[in-house]
Amino acid sequence: MADGSLNALVEALRRLPGVGVKSAQRMAFHLLQHDRPGAQLLSQALAQAASNVRHCTMCHTFTEHELCDTCRNPQRDRSKLCVVETPADQAALERTAAFKGLYFVLMGKLSPLDGIGPKDIGLEKLFARATDGTVQEVILATNFTAEGEATAHVIGEALKARGIAVTRLARGVPAGSELEYVDLGTIAHALVDRR
């Protein structure tokens, strides 16, 4: 029974992104050998989050309430809507404290090769929200991957056709970097998007 429980724990830990068999075994052995209270705490926190955390009905990020804290905040600029791929992307933008508008979390990106289309990432709900008469600008903050660029292009074209102002996050040379170490694509985009 112990071997089955240990194997089940290792397999469960392997579901985490970037965790292979050896890392999962190391985590399992550590928790069971050195931190049984931590293992219990992790188990309880995971069970509680799995049963209590859901999607915000307005922006799709994670929350324990019908609306997340950002959507409930009356101080946010409701005329600006920032579109991101994941709740992690939204959290990264929030940590900058530079954006004071609202968000729409796609929960993914378009990827025809993986069978992920517009309906799978909630584009109809995004379009309805962006054309509600309150939103004046949609900021596309999808990742600068092939899928993220394709997603931004599809959303941008559809919103422009509906008369909505659309902008895209700028890209360029990171602050504090040296040009000789920056990849060529980043340098090329920085030249095109210079100001």
Disulfide bonds with the S-S distance in Angstrom:
none
